[in-house]
Amino acid sequence: MFVDRVQIFVRGGKGGNGAASFHREKYIPRGGPDGGDGGDGGEVILVATAQKNTLLHLRYRPHLRAANGVQGRGSNRHGKEGESLFVEVPVGTIIKDEDGRQLADLQQEGLRVVVARGGKGGRGNTRFTSSRRRAPDFAEKGLPGEERTLLLELKLLADVGLVGFPNAGKSTFLAHVSAARPKIADYPFTTLAPNLGVVYLYEERSFVVADLPGIIEGAHQGVGLGLQFLKHIERTKILLFLIDMGGTEGRDPEQDYLNLQHELEQYQEQLGDKPSVIAANKMDLTAAPQNLEKFKSRVSGKQIFSISAVTGEGIPPLLNELFKLLQEEVPTVEEVVDESRLIYLPPLQERELNIQREGSVFVVAGDEVEKAVQVADLESKEGLRRFQKNIERIGVEKRLKEMGIKEGDTVRILDLEFTYCI
């Protein structure tokens, strides 16, 4: 089953909590703090691979979560980092946010994109020792990892894209020139999913052909398969227009070609500038030679090859010409992808401090103040005092007073609620 669009939810692993512990050993009555840091949470990483050609596996697994970091321990032992989650996606996958803005494009095999960072591990109490604070009894908690909802959209990467109306013979052509075996029959409708085939010529010369779902009028407006089809054409290097020269189903070959050109240009103007070749198919039919002569007299400036996808007549010269054009379009030296390099999505937009009043409850939100709650060790007196200083530094108390908070009112930050005291 071909799936070229999925929505996924990704979450980086939570950082491990720091440890609040003290060195205890015989004959050493006053051992100092020795709590280690928590490990960072794992990351969710998408990896482009040529071994996959559909996003089907993510339709049934839309929630991707990396492992959490391990808590720190005494004797200054730091927690282990959480394992990152590597998820393979087809080459040609585009990553978008919920609003449809493009964030990354995996156009080459081996590209790796971090789509959700792991949370930072909490610091152990060893980190908070100073000349004034000799024995801190608190540690930080680990931060949660990033969370995102993403749209993944696959745009096939093929050398040659077959363009034609339903029943023009694209599937038959692909089956003849490659090992691909698309369903072939005299259907009144089109192929429902793209098929890829590798064409082998000689001396290790080959290229990839995509039998894309056929166009119908209004495709650029979403009629029929519409945009689901047209987006795959964007990345093909050469277009091969397959025209039914036999005029089956009462179609006019010239009008078919003009309609195809119109739909492509209406979808994206640049598609009209792509290198293209015309294959006059079904030349084994009686009416084909006469229709071809009329077609050639009206369509100029394009290479036209007479073929029969059923018998194979005229196909070898066409394939040689396509390969020749590809050599002109494809750079001779390909960029080598450094698989050790990670690409990070832009960080999530930071939310500023915001306080809303709901009766006698003041609801406080914002990334900085929420982070202060998440890392706070509220079970320790010192940790509680540190938390109070942090929210005062952020400006929470000042804003609450400006909003008219009174003693006894409730303040809520995430899941934490406390009573305001003067």
Buried (B, 14 or more C-beta within 10 A) or exposed (E): EBBBBBEBBBBBBBBBBBBBBBBEEEEEEEEEBBBBBBBBBBBBBBBBBEEBBBBEEBBEEBEBBBBBBBBBBBEBBBBBBBBBBEBBBBBBBBBBBEEEEEBBBBBBBBBBBBBBBBBBBBBBBBBBEEEEBEEBBBBBBBBBBBEBEBBBBBBBBBBBBBBBBBBBBBBBBBBBBBEBEBEBEEEEEBBEBBBBBBBEBEEEEEBBBBBBBBBBEEBBEEEBBBEBBBBBBBBBBBBBBBBBBBBBEEBBBBEBBEBBBBBBBBBBEEBBEBBBBBBBBBBBBEEBEEBBEEBBEEBEEEEBBBBBBBEEEBBEEBBEBBBEBBEEEEEEEEEEBEEEEEBEBEEEEEEEBEBEEEEEEBBBBBEBBBBBBBBBBBEBEBBBEBBBEBBEEBBBBEBBEEEEBEEEBBBBBEEBEEEBEE
